[in-house]
Amino acid sequence: MKKVFLLAGTMLSLFIIIYLYILNLNSSYDSVIENNPPSVTLTVLAGQSTSDAGIQDMINDLLFKKYPEIKLEWECVDWGDQFNAVLKAKFASGDIPDIIIGKAQDVTTYYPSGNLAPMSEEQLNYFSDAALPSVKINEKAYGLPYNALYQGVIYNKAIFDKYHLAVPATQAELHHIVKSLKEVGVTPFASHFQDSWSVGNMTMQFAMNEVFNLYPFFGDDIRSGNRQFSSSLEFQSCIKLNKYILDYTWDDTWMVDQNAADTRFANGEAAMYLTGSWSLQTINAQKNDLRLGIFPFPNKSGNSKLIFEPNMTFMKSSKTPYPKEVDKVFKIIFEDDSLAKDITYFTQSIPLLENVDLNYLSMIETDTNYYKKHYLITDVTLGNTQLIWPFQQEYSKHIAEWLQGNTSFEDLLIYLDTHKSESSSPF
């Protein structure tokens, strides 16, 4: 009988030991799972301006330090030429990226598709007030602009000083500068007409101060039939200003791309450059001691404003299966001051995060601060949501054809009126 009890006790002890071992094993496994959560891969479609290439590496490095279990699978495309077509194709196939990085104007274009999720109040708190109006629809933000660019006429202050030239406020004053530069053998304008998108960009710069600041609903009026391109003398004058630049730039401009134009301007081969601060990245790399300024291209009234463009804008898919992971990625991007400083310096852009203290001076910051101080800034998102970029991109090709003498101005206007329905969101 004692043997039976002894055997039973031994079996019970063995069972307890095995049970405790299994409990400990499960606990250890849970600990491993907790400390090493399963990895998640988030897809990112990034439409990049020319100055943005390389930012993905900065973000990847930061993410690996904070959340090594989250991987980003990047697809980087040129924003001007490819982003719209790629994103529309992904929406059509249901292959919607978890994170979309475009520009603020893209919020208005793609919000009607139903594929953008609203950003949280916590995320909005990271950003300055200047960042939010361009991305809000029905009081909710469907994207967050991380930085901004300025557009206008970047000019070489040394050349202006040498020939006693002052910043122009009117087109008559600009004509005087151009004439003076031609007389001393200095090319007035740098340009890159090889890139058809540059024609679209210049046309919108002209239109912001000649059209949209007078008629903020110009695009709506065009689509409703209350206005026509063929009867809008203001918009036609903006198209014709492209020829003004063409007449006073390099003879080989149709063979010049942006990088070459940036480099030539850095080397003093032109006095002025109608562009955006994205060009400063190359210019800064070539000649970081240049004294540069910026002014808005003068309109007929002499009251032009410098153009402000919210640039790298983060959007969240409303269809993502990983909303919490996307929010984690956004959190570390939005709250890291070192990343903001690195990206700002690298792109020569303006941060839109709240309370980011920069310790460097942009090549044009003295002038941009002047225009901000005197409230002489206009947000190009107004024009870019009235006439969306894909429409601008297409009509810029037709403007280029007219500039080269391959089509008439009347046919160009007919094209614009005929395709006016394409000037708003396709969704």
C-alpha positions in Angstrom: 0.0 0.0 0.0 2.9 2.3 0.8 4.3 1.6 -2.6 1.1 2.6 -4.2 1.0 5.9 -2.3 4.7 6.5 -3.1 4.2 5.8 -6.7 1.1 8.1 -6.8 3.1 10.8 -5.0 5.9 10.5 -7.5 3.6 10.7 -10.4 1.9 13.8 -8.9 5.2 15.4 -8.4 6.3 14.6 -11.9 3.0 16.0 -13.2 3.4 19.2 -11.2 7.0 19.6 -12.5 5.8 19.1 -16.1 2.9 21.5 -15.6 5.2 24.2 -14.2 7.7 23.7 -17.0 4.9 24.1 -19.6 3.7 27.3 -17.8 7.3 28.6 -17.8 7.7 27.7 -21.4 4.5 29.6 -22.4 5.6 32.5 -20.3 8.9 32.6 -22.0 7.3 32.4 -25.4 4.9 35.2 -24.5 7.9 37.3 -23.4 9.7 36.6 -26.7 6.6 37.6 -28.7 6.2 40.7 -26.6 9.9 41.7 -27.0 10.1 40.6 -30.6 6.7 41.3 -32.2 6.0 40.0 -35.7 7.3 42.3 -38.4 4.9 44.4 -40.5 5.7 45.8 -43.9 4.0 49.0 -44.9 3.9 50.1 -48.5 4.8 53.7 -49.3 4.2 55.6 -52.6 6.3 58.7 -52.5 5.8 61.3 -55.2 9.1 63.3 -54.9 10.2 66.7 -56.0 13.7 66.8 -57.4 15.1 67.8 -54.1 13.4 65.0 -52.1 15.3 62.0 -53.4 17.1 60.4 -50.4 14.7 61.4 -47.7 13.5 57.8 -47.6 16.9 56.7 -46.3 16.7 59.2 -43.4 13.3 58.0 -42.4 14.3 54.3 -42.7 17.3 54.9 -40.4 15.1 56.6 -37.8 12.4 53.9 -38.0 14.8 51.1 -37.6 16.1 52.6 -34.3 12.6 53.1 -32.9 10.5 50.3 -34.4 12.7 47.7 -36.1 9.7 45.4 -36.5 8.1 47.9 -38.9 9.5 47.9 -42.4 8.7 50.4 -45.1 8.6 49.2 -48.7 9.2 52.4 -50.8 8.1 53.1 -54.3 9.5 56.5 -55.2 8.4 58.3 -58.4 8.8 61.7 -59.9 5.9 63.8 -58.6 5.5 65.9 -61.7 5.6 63.2 -64.3 4.6 59.9 -62.7 2.8 60.2 -59.4 -0.7 60.9 -60.6 -0.7 58.0 -63.1 0.8 55.5 -60.7 -1.6 56.4 -57.8 -4.6 56.3 -60.1 -3.6 52.9 -61.3 -3.2 51.6 -57.7 -6.6 53.0 -56.7 -8.2 51.3 -59.7 -6.6 47.9 -58.9 -7.2 48.1 -55.1 -3.5 48.0 -54.4 -3.6 51.1 -52.2 -0.4 52.1 -50.5 -0.6 52.2 -46.7 1.2 55.6 -46.8 1.0 58.2 -49.6 3.5 61.1 -49.8 2.6 63.8 -52.3 1.8 67.5 -52.1 -0.9 69.4 -50.2 -2.8 69.9 -53.4 -3.1 66.1 -53.8 -5.5 66.0 -50.8 -8.2 67.8 -52.8 -7.5 65.7 -55.9 -7.6 62.3 -54.2 -10.0 62.8 -51.3 -13.1 62.1 -53.4 -11.8 58.6 -54.1 -12.5 57.7 -50.5 -9.0 56.3 -50.1 -7.7 58.9 -47.7 -8.2 58.6 -43.9 -8.5 61.7 -41.7 -5.5 62.6 -39.6 -5.9 62.5 -35.8 -6.0 65.6 -33.6 -2.8 64.4 -31.9 -1.1 64.4 -35.3 -2.4 67.9 -36.1 -0.8 69.2 -32.9 2.7 68.7 -34.3 2.1 71.2 -37.1 1.9 75.0 -37.4 -1.3 76.7 -38.4 0.2 77.5 -41.8 0.3 73.8 -42.7 -3.3 73.0 -42.2 -5.7 75.1 -44.4 -4.6 73.5 -47.6 -5.3 70.0 -46.4 -8.6 70.4 -44.6 -12.0 69.3 -46.0 -15.1 69.6 -43.9 -13.0 70.6 -40.9 -10.8 67.4 -41.1 -7.3 67.2 -42.3 -6.7 64.4 -44.8 -2.9 64.9 -45.0 -0.2 66.8 -43.2 2.4 68.9 -45.1 5.8 68.4 -43.5 7.7 71.2 -45.2 7.2 74.0 -47.8 9.0 75.5 -50.8 9.0 79.0 -52.1 8.5 79.9 -55.8 9.5 83.1 -57.5 12.5 84.7 -59.2 15.8 83.7 -57.5 18.4 86.3 -58.4 22.1 86.7 -58.1 22.7 89.7 -55.8 26.3 90.1 -56.9 25.2 90.7 -60.5 22.4 93.0 -59.4 24.8 95.0 -57.3 27.4 95.2 -60.1 25.0 96.8 -62.5 23.1 98.8 -59.9 19.8 97.0 -60.3 17.0 97.0 -57.8 14.4 94.3 -57.1 11.4 95.1 -59.5 7.9 95.5 -58.3 6.3 96.1 -61.7 6.7 94.5 -65.1 8.0 97.8 -66.4 10.8 97.7 -63.9 11.5 94.0 -64.8 11.7 95.0 -68.5 14.3 97.7 -67.6 16.4 95.1 -65.7 16.2 92.7 -68.7 17.2 95.4 -71.1 20.1 96.5 -68.9 21.4 93.0 -68.6 21.2 92.4 -72.3 23.2 95.6 -73.0 26.1 94.3 -70.9 26.0 90.8 -72.3 24.5 89.0 -69.3 21.7 86.4 -69.9 18.7 87.7 -68.0 17.0 84.3 -67.2 18.1 80.8 -66.5 15.6 78.2 -67.8 15.1 74.6 -68.7 12.5 74.2 -71.4 13.5 70.6 -72.0 11.3 69.8 -69.0 7.7 70.5 -70.1 6.6 70.6 -66.5 8.7 73.7 -66.0 6.3 75.5 -68.4 3.4 74.4 -66.3 5.1 75.6 -63.1 6.0 79.0 -64.6 2.4 79.4 -66.0 1.0 78.8 -62.5 3.4 81.2 -60.9 2.2 83.9 -63.4 -1.5 82.9 -62.8 -1.3 83.0 -59.1 -0.6 86.8 -59.1 -2.5 87.6 -62.3 -5.6 85.4 -62.1 -6.2 83.5 -58.9 -5.6 86.2 -56.4 -8.3 88.2 -58.3 -10.6 85.3 -59.1 -10.1 82.6 -56.5 -12.8 80.3 -58.1 -11.4 80.7 -61.7 -11.3 77.0 -62.3 -14.9 76.5 -61.0 -16.0 79.3 -63.3 -14.3 77.7 -66.3 -15.9 74.3 -65.6 -19.4 75.9 -65.1 -19.1 77.8 -68.4 -19.1 81.3 -66.7 -15.6 81.8 -68.0 -13.5 80.5 -70.9 -9.8 80.3 -71.5 -10.4 81.7 -74.9 -12.0 84.9 -73.4 -9.8 85.2 -70.3 -7.2 87.9 -71.3 -5.6 87.5 -67.8 -4.9 83.8 -68.3 -3.8 84.3 -71.8 -1.2 86.9 -70.7 0.1 84.3 -68.3 0.7 81.8 -71.1 2.4 84.5 -73.2 4.8 85.3 -70.4 6.5 82.0 -71.0 7.6 83.4 -74.4 9.0 86.4 -72.5 11.3 84.1 -70.5 12.1 82.2 -73.7 13.1 85.3 -75.5 15.6 86.3 -72.8 17.3 83.0 -71.9 19.9 80.7 -73.4 19.6 79.8 -77.1 19.8 76.1 -76.3 17.2 76.1 -73.5 15.1 73.4 -75.3 18.1 71.1 -74.7 18.6 72.1 -71.0 17.2 70.1 -68.1 16.7 71.3 -64.5 20.0 70.1 -63.2 21.9 71.8 -66.0 20.0 75.0 -65.5 20.6 74.9 -61.7 24.4 74.4 -62.4 24.6 77.2 -64.9 22.8 79.6 -62.7 25.2 78.6 -59.8 28.1 79.4 -62.1 26.8 82.9 -62.8 25.6 82.2 -66.4 22.3 84.1 -65.8 21.1 86.8 -63.4 17.6 85.5 -62.6 15.9 82.2 -62.4 12.1 81.7 -62.3 12.0 78.5 -60.3 11.3 77.2 -56.8 13.5 76.7 -53.8 14.0 73.1 -54.9 16.7 74.4 -57.2 18.7 75.6 -54.2 19.8 72.1 -53.3 21.9 71.8 -56.5 22.9 75.5 -56.3 24.0 75.1 -52.7 26.1 72.0 -53.6 27.8 73.9 -56.4 28.4 77.3 -54.8 27.3 77.5 -51.2 28.8 81.1 -50.8 26.5 82.7 -53.4 24.5 85.7 -52.3 21.0 85.0 -53.6 17.7 86.6 -53.1 14.1 85.9 -54.3 11.2 88.1 -55.4 7.8 87.3 -56.9 7.5 87.7 -60.7 5.8 91.1 -61.1 2.2 91.2 -62.2 0.6 94.0 -64.2 -0.7 95.7 -61.0 2.7 95.7 -59.2 1.3 93.9 -56.1 2.6 90.3 -56.6 3.2 88.1 -53.6 5.8 85.4 -53.1 4.5 81.9 -53.7 4.4 79.4 -50.8 4.0 75.7 -51.7 3.3 73.1 -49.0 5.4 70.2 -50.3 6.0 66.8 -48.7 2.5 65.8 -47.5 1.9 62.6 -45.6 -1.4 60.8 -46.2 -2.8 57.7 -44.7 -4.8 55.1 -46.6 -8.4 54.6 -45.3 -8.0 50.9 -46.4 -4.8 50.0 -44.7 -4.9 46.9 -42.5 -2.2 48.4 -40.3 -3.6 51.8 -39.1 -1.8 51.6 -35.7 1.6 50.9 -37.4 1.1 53.8 -39.8 0.4 56.1 -36.9 3.6 54.9 -35.2 5.5 55.8 -38.3 3.9 59.2 -38.5 4.6 59.8 -34.8 8.3 59.3 -34.9 8.6 61.3 -38.2 6.6 64.2 -36.8 8.2 64.4 -33.3 11.9 64.0 -34.2 13.6 67.4 -34.4 16.9 66.0 -35.7 15.1 64.5 -38.7 13.3 67.8 -39.4 16.5 69.7 -39.4 18.3 67.1 -41.6 15.4 67.1 -44.1 15.1 70.9 -44.1 18.8 71.5 -44.7 19.0 68.7 -47.3 16.0 70.1 -49.3 16.6 73.8 -48.5 12.9 73.9 -47.6 10.9 75.5 -44.8 9.7 73.2 -41.9 6.0 73.2 -41.1 6.3 71.4 -37.8 5.5 73.4 -34.7 8.5 74.4 -32.5 11.3 73.2 -34.8 14.3 75.4 -34.1 16.6 75.6 -37.1 20.3 76.4 -36.7 21.1 77.3 -40.3 20.3 80.0 -42.8 18.7 79.2 -46.1 20.3 80.9 -49.1 17.1 83.0 -49.6 15.9 83.2 -46.0 16.5 86.9 -45.6 14.1 87.7 -48.4 11.5 85.1 -47.6 11.4 86.5 -44.0 10.8 89.9 -45.5 7.8 88.8 -47.5 6.4 86.8 -44.5 6.8 89.8 -42.2 4.9 92.0 -44.6 2.1 89.4 -45.4 3.2 89.2 -49.0 2.8 85.4 -49.3 0.3 83.5 -51.3 -0.4 79.7 -51.1 -0.2 78.1 -54.5 -2.5 75.3 -53.4 -5.3 77.7 -54.3 -4.4 77.6 -58.0 -3.4 73.9 -57.9 -6.7 72.8 -56.6 -8.7 75.0 -59.0 -6.6 73.6 -61.9 -5.1 70.3 -60.8 -1.6 69.4 -61.7 -2.4 66.5 -64.2 -4.3 69.1 -66.3 -1.5 71.6 -66.0 1.0 68.9 -67.0 -0.9 68.2 -70.1 -1.5 71.8 -71.2 2.1 72.7 -70.6 3.0 70.3 -73.4 0.6 72.2 -75.7 2.1 75.5 -74.6 5.5 74.1 -75.4 4.3 73.2 -78.9 3.0 76.8 -79.4 6.3 78.2 -78.2 8.1 76.1 -80.8 5.8 77.3 -83.5 4.1 73.9 -84.0 0.6 75.1 -83.2 -1.3 78.3 -83.2 -2.3 80.3 -80.1 -5.9 79.9 -81.1 -5.6 76.2 -81.3 -4.0 76.1 -77.9 -7.0 78.0 -76.4 -9.4 75.6 -78.1 -7.5 72.7 -76.5 -7.8 74.3 -73.1 -11.6 74.9 -73.4 -12.2 71.5 -74.9 -10.4 69.7 -72.0 -11.7 71.9 -69.2 -13.5 69.0 -67.5 -10.1 67.4 -66.8 -9.1 70.4 -64.7 -10.6 69.0 -61.5 -10.5 65.7 -59.5 -11.3 62.7 -61.6 -13.0 60.9 -58.7 
